[in-house]
Amino acid sequence: MTFDSILFRDGRAADTIDGASEPEFFGDLNLDQIIDSVVHGRDEYNLKPFFYVALTDIDSISYRQEVMRDLERDEIVTVINTFAAQMRAMRAELGVAAKLYFRWQKRRYFLDGVRTYCAAIVAFARDLEAAAPRSSGLLAFMEYLKAYANGPEFLAIKEEEARIRDALAQIRYSVLIKGNAVTVRKYAGEIDYSEDVQKTFEKFKQGKVKSHSTEIRDYPEMGHVEANVLDFVARLHPEAFGPLDEFCNAHAGFIDPVVERFDREVQFYVAYLEHISRLKGVGLSFCYPEVLDVSKAIRSMDGFDLALAEKLRREDARIVCNDFYLEGDERIIVVTGPNQGGKTTFSRTFGQLHYLAAIGWPVPGREARLFLFDQIFTHFERQEDMKNLRGKLHDDLYRIHRILGRATTRSIIIMNEIFSSTSLKDALYLSQKVMGRIMELDALGVYVTFIEELSCLSAQTVSMLSEVQHDAISSRTFRVLRRPADGRSYALSLARQYRLTYDQLTERIGS
């Protein structure tokens, strides 16, 4: 029975995953913050590289979604978590063995690690089958695990470890201490008088007495006297210590590489499910998106920024959800509206949803239909960098030219408040050129801007507007709605706030 990876249908992809680096757009979309929150407390697994590689075909995404659905079942995830705890215990024992100095103590900790591993494998194979997984990934691994647990190599290690442990448990020896001399010899049936002494002096005990017992701390590291005693015991019992030495040398790499890979990779799913369970607990929805590889008729209902949602959850604040959709020839969502109204958050949500879908995860929202991209490109405003000797506008143009030179018809492009350092006339001219190129590519994108004319540039553009309550400009709803840009309503709200409407001015002049 063969099995490669619980993350990839093709195990060759898993072999190269550790060479992956963080994509350029992670910082702009706050995906780096999301990943940090998800993997918190799981440093030993080195999970971050798994998040840096998006999948490129729908079958691979379906493979992960099936596994994720399995792991949402309590009986499955409980088995996985129990196995993970046992594997952590094994690694702890092997870690101690690696740090210790004295030979036989190192050997014993290694033997303990093997025992923990063997017990974990046996229990995992039994319990996983009883939990009855349904996904093709977990079913394939379960069959591999059963074959491995019943295979001759594993059974031989398990039985040999048990024999050595039993042999060591039978050893009895005596230690004679006289002055500075310590003598170790085989146990010769000497009588243990400690219980008799206790009984003899029990009758002299009067009331509660002060204890003079001293706590002996159990440090993992042995002292040199203890180590020498153990060396003498090993010489007296070569029939037990000899096989122990041979066993440790012969089975230094006893962990099955497929099981070891599974133990690491499955945390990719478990960590995310634990993360979103906290958000589900405050009423937020997640769904398995339909992923499109031809049509660009995308849709999201009640989507939200996952990084912001976690921040607000910790602050016990409410997250605002938004909808979007594109149909027909529509490709670019142009978002306008007042500052601090949720425009940038909306653009991040758009990118996050597509990326999370492309790594096989459930995405924020009640419903989602998303496009399988080849690349994501982002351009968010940055402070001027004096080191590159380029001005703000020059740097914007340089970065945009680089994006448009690499983008394809399958790319997603997210532009956020570009050309803010130039005049309105120049910003409009440059933005029209940039959007024209994106429309030529027929690429999907979000364009956040203060220039309302861009929202009706062509049939490929869709206007969405961040909503403001008309009675108080300081009150943002953070809702981004699909409707024509109307800067006049925003101006009217400003005028009302500062009592500058026609009626208010007339009233003030008249009084």
C-alpha positions in Angstrom: 0.0 0.0 0.0 1.4 3.4 -1.0 0.6 6.8 0.3 2.4 10.1 -0.3 0.8 13.1 1.4 -2.3 14.3 3.1 -1.8 17.7 1.5 -0.9 16.8 -2.1 -2.2 14.1 -4.4 1.2 14.1 -5.9 3.9 13.5 -3.3 6.5 15.2 -5.4 5.0 18.6 -4.5 5.4 17.7 -0.8 9.1 17.0 -1.3 9.8 20.6 -2.3 7.5 22.5 0.0 10.1 23.5 2.5 11.9 25.6 -0.1 8.8 27.9 -0.5 9.1 31.5 0.5 6.4 34.0 1.5 4.7 35.6 -1.5 5.1 39.3 -2.1 1.4 40.1 -1.6 1.1 38.5 1.9 1.9 41.7 3.7 -0.6 43.8 1.7 -3.4 41.3 2.3 -2.5 40.7 5.9 -2.2 37.0 5.1 1.0 37.0 7.1 -1.0 38.0 10.2 -3.6 35.2 9.5 -0.9 32.6 9.2 0.8 33.8 12.4 -2.4 33.4 14.3 -3.2 30.0 12.8 0.2 28.4 13.6 0.7 30.0 17.0 1.9 27.4 19.4 2.8 24.9 16.7 6.4 26.0 16.0 7.7 22.5 16.1 5.8 21.6 12.9 7.2 24.4 10.7 3.8 24.9 9.0 4.4 28.2 7.3 5.8 26.8 4.1 2.5 25.0 3.5 0.7 28.3 3.3 3.1 29.8 0.7 2.1 27.5 -2.2 -1.4 27.8 -3.7 -2.8 24.8 -5.5 -3.2 25.0 -9.3 -6.0 22.6 -10.1 -9.5 22.0 -8.8 -9.0 18.3 -8.1 -6.2 19.1 -5.6 -8.4 21.7 -3.9 -11.2 19.1 -3.6 -8.8 16.7 -2.1 -8.0 19.1 0.7 -11.6 20.1 1.2 -12.6 16.5 1.6 -10.0 16.0 4.3 -11.0 19.2 6.0 -14.7 18.0 6.1 -13.5 14.8 7.7 -11.6 16.6 10.3 -14.6 18.7 11.2 -16.1 15.5 12.7 -15.3 15.2 16.4 -14.5 11.5 16.3 -11.9 12.0 13.6 -10.2 15.1 15.0 -10.1 13.5 18.5 -8.1 10.5 17.1 -5.8 12.9 15.2 -5.1 15.0 18.3 -4.5 12.0 20.5 -1.9 10.7 18.0 -0.3 14.1 17.7 0.1 14.3 21.5 1.7 10.9 21.6 4.1 11.9 18.8 5.0 15.0 20.7 5.7 12.9 23.8 8.0 10.7 21.7 9.9 13.6 20.3 10.3 14.9 23.9 11.9 11.6 24.9 14.2 11.5 21.9 15.1 15.1 22.5 16.2 14.3 26.1 18.1 11.4 24.8 20.0 13.6 22.4 20.9 16.1 25.1 22.1 13.6 27.7 25.7 12.8 28.2 25.9 9.3 29.8 25.6 6.4 27.4 23.2 4.1 29.1 20.8 6.9 30.2 20.7 8.0 26.5 19.9 4.5 25.5 17.0 4.2 28.0 15.4 7.4 26.9 15.7 6.3 23.3 14.0 3.0 24.2 11.2 5.0 25.9 10.7 6.9 22.7 10.4 3.7 20.7 7.8 2.4 23.1 5.8 5.6 22.9 5.9 5.5 19.1 4.9 1.9 18.8 2.0 2.4 21.2 0.9 5.4 19.2 0.9 3.6 15.9 -1.1 0.6 17.2 -3.7 2.9 18.8 -3.9 5.2 15.8 -4.4 2.4 13.3 -7.2 1.0 15.5 -8.9 4.2 16.4 -8.8 5.8 12.9 -10.4 2.8 11.4 -13.1 2.9 14.1 -13.7 6.6 13.3 -14.5 5.7 9.6 -13.0 8.6 7.6 -14.7 9.3 4.2 -12.2 11.5 2.4 -9.9 9.8 -0.2 -6.9 11.3 1.6 -7.6 9.9 5.0 -8.9 6.6 3.6 -5.6 6.1 1.7 -3.5 7.0 4.7 -5.6 4.6 6.9 -4.9 1.7 4.6 -1.2 2.6 4.6 -1.1 2.8 8.4 -2.9 -0.5 8.8 -0.4 -2.2 6.5 2.5 -0.6 8.3 1.3 -1.4 11.8 0.9 -5.1 10.7 4.0 -5.3 8.7 7.0 -7.4 9.7 9.4 -4.5 10.2 7.2 -2.6 12.6 6.2 -5.7 14.5 9.8 -6.8 14.8 10.8 -3.4 16.3 7.8 -3.5 18.7 8.5 -7.0 19.9 12.3 -6.5 20.3 11.7 -3.3 22.3 9.3 -5.2 24.6 11.8 -8.0 25.1 14.6 -5.6 26.0 12.4 -3.7 28.4 11.3 -6.9 30.1 14.9 -8.0 30.5 15.9 -4.7 32.0 13.0 -4.8 34.4 14.2 -8.2 35.8 17.6 -6.8 36.8 18.3 -6.6 40.6 21.5 -5.4 42.1 23.0 -4.3 45.4 25.1 -1.3 46.1 27.4 -1.4 49.1 28.7 1.9 50.4 31.6 2.1 52.9 33.3 5.4 53.3 34.2 6.6 49.9 34.1 3.2 48.3 31.0 2.1 46.3 30.7 -1.6 45.4 28.1 -2.8 42.9 27.3 -6.5 42.8 24.5 -8.8 41.7 21.6 -9.1 44.0 22.1 -12.2 46.2 18.7 -12.4 47.8 19.5 -10.1 50.7 16.5 -9.4 53.0 14.9 -6.0 53.0 14.6 -5.0 56.6 13.1 -1.6 56.1 9.5 -2.7 56.8 10.6 -4.6 59.9 12.4 -1.5 61.2 9.4 0.6 60.6 7.2 -1.8 62.6 9.7 -2.0 65.4 9.8 1.7 66.0 6.2 2.4 65.3 5.3 1.8 69.0 7.6 4.6 70.2 5.8 7.2 68.0 4.1 9.8 70.2 1.8 12.3 68.5 2.8 14.2 65.4 6.5 14.4 64.8 8.5 16.7 62.6 9.6 15.1 59.4 13.3 15.3 58.5 12.8 13.9 55.0 14.6 15.6 52.2 13.0 15.9 48.8 15.3 14.4 46.1 14.6 16.2 42.8 14.4 13.9 39.8 16.7 15.6 37.3 17.0 13.9 33.9 20.8 14.2 33.9 22.6 11.6 36.1 25.4 12.4 38.4 28.8 10.8 37.7 28.4 8.5 40.7 25.0 7.2 39.3 26.5 6.9 35.9 29.4 4.8 37.2 27.0 2.6 39.2 25.0 2.1 36.0 28.1 1.2 34.0 28.9 -1.5 36.6 25.4 -2.9 36.4 25.7 -3.1 32.6 29.0 -5.1 33.0 27.2 -7.4 35.4 24.3 -8.0 33.0 25.6 -8.0 29.5 22.7 -10.3 28.5 20.3 -7.3 28.9 22.5 -4.3 28.1 24.1 -5.8 25.0 20.8 -6.2 23.1 19.9 -2.6 24.2 23.1 -1.2 22.6 22.5 -3.2 19.4 18.9 -2.2 19.2 19.6 1.5 19.5 22.4 1.4 16.9 20.3 -0.6 14.5 17.1 1.5 14.7 18.3 5.0 15.0 15.9 6.0 12.2 12.9 4.0 13.4 10.2 6.5 12.6 8.4 5.8 9.3 8.9 8.8 7.0 5.3 8.6 5.7 3.9 8.6 9.2 6.2 11.4 10.2 5.1 13.5 7.2 1.5 12.9 8.0 2.0 14.0 11.6 3.3 17.3 10.4 1.0 17.9 7.4 -2.3 17.1 9.2 -1.6 20.1 11.5 -2.2 22.3 8.5 -5.9 21.4 8.7 -6.2 21.0 12.5 -4.6 24.4 13.2 -7.0 26.3 10.8 -10.1 24.5 12.1 -9.2 25.4 15.7 -8.6 29.0 14.6 -11.9 29.4 12.8 -13.8 27.6 15.6 -13.2 30.7 17.8 -14.7 32.9 15.2 -17.6 30.7 14.6 -18.2 31.0 18.3 -18.9 34.7 17.9 -21.4 34.1 15.1 -19.3 34.3 12.0 -19.8 31.9 9.1 -17.4 29.9 7.0 -18.1 27.9 3.9 -16.4 25.6 1.4 -16.2 27.7 -1.8 -17.0 26.5 -5.3 -13.8 27.0 -7.2 -14.0 28.1 -10.9 -11.2 27.6 -13.4 -13.0 28.9 -16.5 -15.9 31.2 -15.6 -15.1 34.4 -13.8 -18.7 34.8 -12.4 -17.5 35.0 -8.8 -19.6 35.6 -5.8 -19.3 36.0 -2.0 -22.0 36.4 0.6 -21.1 37.7 4.1 -17.4 37.6 3.5 -15.0 39.4 5.8 -11.3 40.1 6.5 -10.1 37.1 8.5 -7.1 39.0 10.0 -9.4 41.9 11.2 -12.0 39.5 12.5 -9.5 37.8 14.8 -8.3 41.2 16.1 -11.9 42.4 16.7 -12.8 39.1 18.4 -10.0 39.6 20.9 -11.3 43.1 21.5 -14.9 41.8 21.8 -15.9 44.0 18.9 -18.2 43.3 15.9 -17.0 42.5 12.4 -18.9 43.8 9.4 -19.5 41.4 6.6 -19.9 42.4 2.9 -21.1 40.8 -0.3 -19.8 41.1 -3.9 -20.4 39.4 -7.2 -19.4 39.7 -10.8 -21.4 38.5 -13.8 -21.1 38.5 -17.6 -18.2 40.7 -18.8 -17.7 42.3 -15.4 -14.1 41.9 -14.1 -13.0 44.9 -12.0 -14.7 46.2 -8.8 -14.0 49.9 -8.4 -14.4 50.9 -4.8 -14.9 54.6 -3.9 -16.1 56.4 -0.8 -14.8 58.3 2.2 -11.6 57.5 4.1 -11.8 55.0 6.9 -15.0 53.6 5.4 -13.8 50.0 4.8 -12.5 50.3 1.3 -9.1 48.8 2.0 -10.5 46.1 4.2 -12.9 45.1 1.3 -10.0 44.8 -1.1 -8.0 42.7 1.4 -11.1 40.5 1.9 -11.3 39.9 -1.9 -7.7 38.8 -2.1 -7.9 36.7 1.1 -10.9 34.8 0.0 -9.3 33.8 -3.3 -6.1 32.8 -1.7 -7.6 30.8 1.2 -9.8 29.0 -1.4 -6.7 28.2 -3.4 -5.0 26.4 -0.5 -8.1 24.3 0.1 -9.5 26.0 3.2 -13.0 27.0 4.1 -13.4 30.8 3.5 -15.2 33.5 5.5 -18.8 33.9 4.5 -22.1 32.0 4.1 -21.5 31.3 0.4 -18.6 31.7 -2.1 -17.8 31.0 -5.7 -14.2 32.0 -6.5 -11.8 31.9 -9.4 -8.7 29.7 -9.4 -5.9 32.3 -10.2 -2.4 31.7 -11.4 -0.9 34.7 -9.5 -2.1 37.5 -7.2 -0.6 41.0 -7.5 -1.1 43.8 -5.1 -0.2 47.5 -5.1 -0.8 49.2 -1.7 0.4 52.6 -0.9 3.8 52.7 0.8 6.0 55.4 2.3 8.6 56.8 0.0 11.8 54.9 0.2 14.8 57.2 0.1 17.2 54.3 -0.6 15.9 53.6 -4.1 16.3 57.2 -5.2 12.8 57.2 -6.7 10.1 59.7 -5.9 6.6 58.6 -4.8 5.0 58.7 -8.3 8.1 57.2 -9.9 8.0 54.3 -7.5 4.2 53.8 -8.1 4.8 53.6 -11.8 7.8 51.3 -11.4 5.8 48.8 -9.3 2.7 48.9 -11.5 4.8 48.4 -14.7 6.4 45.3 -13.0 2.9 43.9 -12.1 1.4 44.5 -15.6 4.4 42.9 -17.2 3.9 39.7 -15.3 0.1 39.5 -15.0 -1.9 37.1 -17.2 -5.6 36.7 -18.0 -5.8 34.3 -15.0 -4.3 36.8 -12.5 -6.0 38.7 -9.8 -4.8 42.4 -9.4 -5.6 44.5 -6.4 -4.8 48.2 -6.6 -5.3 50.3 -3.4 -5.2 54.2 -3.5 -2.5 54.6 -6.2 -1.4 57.9 -7.7 -2.4 59.8 -4.6 0.8 61.9 -4.8 -0.1 63.6 -8.1 -2.8 65.9 -9.4 -6.4 64.7 -10.0 -6.0 65.2 -13.8 -2.7 63.2 -13.9 -4.1 60.5 -11.5 -7.2 60.1 -13.8 -5.1 59.8 -16.9 -2.7 57.3 -15.4 -5.4 55.2 -13.8 -7.3 55.0 -17.1 -4.1 53.6 -18.7 -3.6 51.1 -15.9 -7.2 49.9 -15.9 -7.1 49.8 -19.7 -4.3 47.3 -19.5 -6.0 45.2 -16.9 -9.2 45.1 -19.0 -7.1 44.0 -22.1 -5.8 41.1 -20.0 -9.4 40.3 -18.9 -8.0 39.8 -15.4 -10.0 40.0 -12.2 -9.3 42.8 -9.8 -10.3 45.4 -7.2 -9.4 49.1 -7.8 -9.7 51.3 -4.7 -9.7 54.9 -5.7 -10.9 58.4 -4.9 -11.6 59.0 -8.6 -15.3 58.2 -9.2 -15.0 58.5 -13.0 -13.2 55.1 -13.0 -16.2 53.3 -11.7 -18.1 53.6 -15.0 -15.1 53.3 -17.3 -16.5 50.3 -19.3 -18.8 47.3 -19.1 -15.9 45.5 -17.3 -16.0 47.8 -14.3 -18.5 47.6 -11.4 -19.0 50.4 -8.9 -19.1 49.7 -5.2 -19.3 52.4 -2.6 -18.4 52.5 1.1 -21.6 53.5 2.9 -21.8 56.5 5.3 -24.8 57.3 7.5 -26.3 60.6 6.2 -27.1 62.0 9.6 -23.5 61.9 11.0 -20.4 61.8 8.8 -18.3 60.5 11.7 -20.4 57.3 11.7 -19.2 54.7 9.2 -21.2 51.5 8.6 -18.2 49.8 7.0 -20.6 48.3 4.5 -19.4 48.3 0.9 -22.4 48.3 -1.4 -22.8 47.7 -5.1 -24.2 51.0 -6.4 -23.1 54.0 -8.5 -20.5 56.3 -7.0 -22.1 59.4 -5.6 -19.6 61.7 -4.1 -22.3 64.4 -3.7 -24.1 62.4 -0.9 -20.8 62.3 0.9 -20.3 66.0 0.4 -23.8 66.6 1.7 -23.0 64.7 4.8 -19.9 66.7 5.4 -21.9 69.9 4.8 -24.5 68.8 7.4 -21.8 68.0 9.9 -20.3 71.4 9.7 -23.8 73.2 9.2 -22.9 74.3 5.7 -26.0 73.2 3.8 -28.0 75.8 2.0 -30.8 75.7 4.6 -28.4 75.8 7.5 -26.5 78.8 6.0 -29.8 80.6 5.3 -30.9 80.0 8.8 -27.6 81.2 10.3 -27.5 84.4 8.0 -31.1 85.2 8.8 -30.6 84.9 12.5 
